Amino acid sequence: MYTAATMKTELEASKGTRKLDMRIDNIQLVNVFTREIYPASIGIYNERIVAVGRVETEADQVIDGAGAYAVPGLIDSHIHIETTLLTPEALGEVIIPWGTTTLCVDAMEIANVAGIDGLLAMIKDSEKLPFRLLLEIPSRVPTAPGLETTGGVLGVEEVTQLLELDETVSLGELDPSKVLGMKEEYLEKVLASLNRRKICNGHAIGLGVDDLNIYAAGHLSDDHESVYYEELLERLRLGIMPLIREGSSERNVDTLVPGIVKNNLPTDNMMFCTDDKHVNDIFKEGHISYNVKRSIELGLDPVQAIQMATINAAKHFRLEDKIGSVAPGRFADILLIDDLTTMKPKLVLKSGRIVADENGARPVPEKAYPEKLFDTVHIGADFSAEKFIIHSEGKRAKCRVIDLIKDQIINKEIFEWMDVKEGQIAADVDRDILKLAVVERYGKNGRVSTALVHGFGLKQGALAASVSHDHHNIVVVGTNDRDMAVCVEKLQELHGGFVSAVEGQVVDALALPLGGLMSTLPAKTVMKRMDEMNGAVGKMGCPMKAPFMSLSFISLPTVPELGLTDFGLIDVLGHQIIDMIVETEA
């Protein structure tokens, strides 16, 4: 608890009458309030910055900044930790060396699998992490009620309970159908957040101006789904703050930032996020540091880019008195960086404690998770390859096909004529039209639904994942039913993960047993295995950089235009189940 007595000691340290815990000398301060850069020293006591400028008070530890820039710790305004494939403990090893000291986490993935108990287990002991874990309470568990099966449910009562946690900063992303449809349950969740002076995160994918007006009137404060500059501008004009995303399969910086620079658009109300980014990409490219670095390369002023990753986010979440700047009274989350164009820190502090240096991150203690979170994959007892058969009459069938868009999670609905042989529709590898299926994995009903997808590029075999947003049933894509079934059966054996198979044999597999979403292995081991997994899929003909990330989003029932759940093919904007076959020819 922060008390008057504690504050008094900090004021004494600021005044110079109490010894500092740490003093950092000889730095160039990046001031995110004035956009200035100037020489300074920093005094730290009791986890907080107590003095900035000409600081000469004696300190237990003195660090020579050697002329480095002092930058506030970076903030990821919206992330699903589970998609990194790591536990929070393992993730710290990867993001901290890149300077991310705060994560705003929408934990809807583990909540969809295991409800409130799974969420609380993941954030337990978060104060021991080398970064701040702040919660965006999942608003839609399940994401598409009545259209999918999930392992957990968070109703108004559970959401209200979670909003009371000290770690909570907002109500997590709420998709348009819940607001435009004026569904009372979700409006009650919005009100529960507003009544506690916490914002509500948006997910305004595919909305035009008229619907955006309704969405903004529903008190949704931000959106990370802008793909084009015009979309970003429309949102900003209505007071919906853009979060510019750079994930593994959704890469928006290169499209959005040039528009911002060209039009000299003010950035005071813009932030950065990763949303969903695999650990390998974070390790190689950076985390929020990549968003900043790439924005600078695209012509954005360096201090503006840093503001978007720090103070802008802090203000948005009403935390500017605690984080987002190198200023007195704030927690000492500080990066020392020699070159702002690279954004690679040589020293990272969280709450005045060194958590990473040029040799990498400090070790983080492992944490025990409840055993029940390692037993969440249970496919139906009658499962077999026959479940993937698509039956049809006639000689040809006109089918709805999910058409993937490169580097985005959105897709298009296209129509293709498919040959019917012996009453069945098979994949057409030559046209890159493959089978896609979702297999219910919570042991509740054993449902399997099958559709067609274009753009995956597989020439042989199949691959499957127990990570499939947001229901996280098993999703599998393949050139034939046999290999698809082999992948699904292997996933049950592993208690979740990623699998590829060719000619009836497993080619490679990575277990993700924690909720069927995360590995308990060290980060470097997971990265190595993911490189091997992606390499194996590449040899099967798939050209995608992150095939399992792309696979995990194909089935989303809330991202236009088509989704797939264990209930069937979903018309996302119409929020209804539709037929895959629309016409047949005799």
C-alpha positions, 0 to 999 in steps of 0.5 A: 500500500502506498502511504503518506509515510512512504511518500514522505521518504520519497520527498526527502530523497527528492529534496536531497536529505535522504540517500537515493537507491539509484542515480543515473548520470550523463544521459540525454532525456527524451521528454515526452511532454515537451518533445525535447531531448536534453542532458540530465541525471535521474534520481530513483528511490523506492521504485519511483523517479524522485528527481530529474535534471541536475541530480547530485544526491548520494546514491547506493548505485550510480550508473553512468549513462555514457550519453545514452538516451533515457526513454520511458519504458514502452507500453503495448496497448493491446496484446493477447499473451497466449498468442506468443505461445509462452507463459508470462514468465517466459515471455518476459525473457523475450520482450524485456530486452526490447524495452517493453515494460508494460503489457495491457493484456486481454486474456480472452484466450485462456478465459475462452478455454478455462473461464475465470479460473484460467484467467486468474491462474495466469495473472497470479503473482504477476508482481514478480514479473519483469514487466507490468501486467495490466488487465483488459477484462475479456468482454466476450467469452464466448465471442460468438454466443450461440455460434460456437462452443467454448470451454469457459464463459464470462458473464456480467457477474464475472466481468464485474468481479474482474473489473475490481482487480487492482491490475484492471485498466479497461474492459477488453475489446468488444466487437461491433455486433454486440454494440450495434445489436444493442445486446443488453448483456454487453451494454451492462459490461460497458456500464460496469467498466464506465462506473469504475472510471475504466475505459472500454476497448474496441474492435471496430473491424470493417465498420463504415462511418455510420456504424462507427458513430453508433459504436463511438456512442456506445463508449468504445474508446479505441480500435486496433483494426485499421488496415488503411489510412482512411479507416484510421482517420475516420476513427480518429475524427469520432474520438476512437483512438487508433492503436497501430498494430504490428503482429505476426499476421496483421502488419499495419505500420507500413500502411498507416504511418506513411499516411500519417506522415504525408498528411501531418496528422497529429499523433497525440491520440495514437498508440501502438500494439502487437495484438498477436505476435509469435515469439520468434518474430518478437525475438528477431524484430522487436516488440513495441520497439519495432513499431517505433523503429519502423515508424521512424524509418517511414518518416515519423519524428522519433520523439513522436513515435516514442510518445505513441509507445509511452505517454499516449498510452499511459494517458489513454488508460488514465495511468499517466501519473504512474507510467509513460514518462521519465518524470518525478512521481512515476515508476522508474521504468526507464530504457537507456538507448544509444541510437533512437533509430534502432530502439535497442536498449542497452539497459532496461529498468522496471520500478528502478530495478535492472531487468535487462542489459546488453547480455539479455533479461534477468532470469524469472522464476518459474510458476506452477499452474493448476493441473486442470489447465493441462487437460483441456483437449478432448475430441469426440469418441466417434471422431474419424477422417469421415467427419471431414467429408463434404457431401453434395449432389450433382456433378458440380457445386458452387461453394462459398470459399474463405479467401485469405488476404496476405498479411491480414486477418480479414478475409473475403467471401468468394464463390468457386465451382467444385467438382463432385465425385461419388457425392463428395467435394474434395480439395483442389490443390491445383487451384489452392482450394483446400479443406478447412475444418473445426473440431470441438475440443472441450468434450461437450458435443464432438461437433466437426464442421468443414469448409473451403479456403483459398490462399494457404498454398499447401501442395500436400498434407495438412496442419492443425492447431488447438489455437484458433481464435477465439473459441480455441477449438481445433482448426485444421487445413489440408489437402486430404482427409486422412492427414487432417485426421492424423493431425487432430488425433496427435493434438489430443495426444499432446493436450494441444499444440501445432501439428503437420502431417503428410501421407498419414504420418506426423511430420512435426509437432509442438506441444502447447499443453497449458490450456492448449495455448501455451508451452511451458518450455523456455522461450529459446526452445519454443523459438527453435521449435517454431522455426522447425515447424514453419520450415516443415510447413514450407516444404509442404508448399505453404509460402506463409511466413507464419502459417500457424498464426494465419491458421489460428485466425481463419476460423474467427467468427467476428472478423469479416467476411467469413468465419468457421466454428464447430457450428458451421460456416459463419456470415460474420456481418450477418452473425448467422450460420450459412450454407457453404454450397449455394448451387449444384449442377446435375 
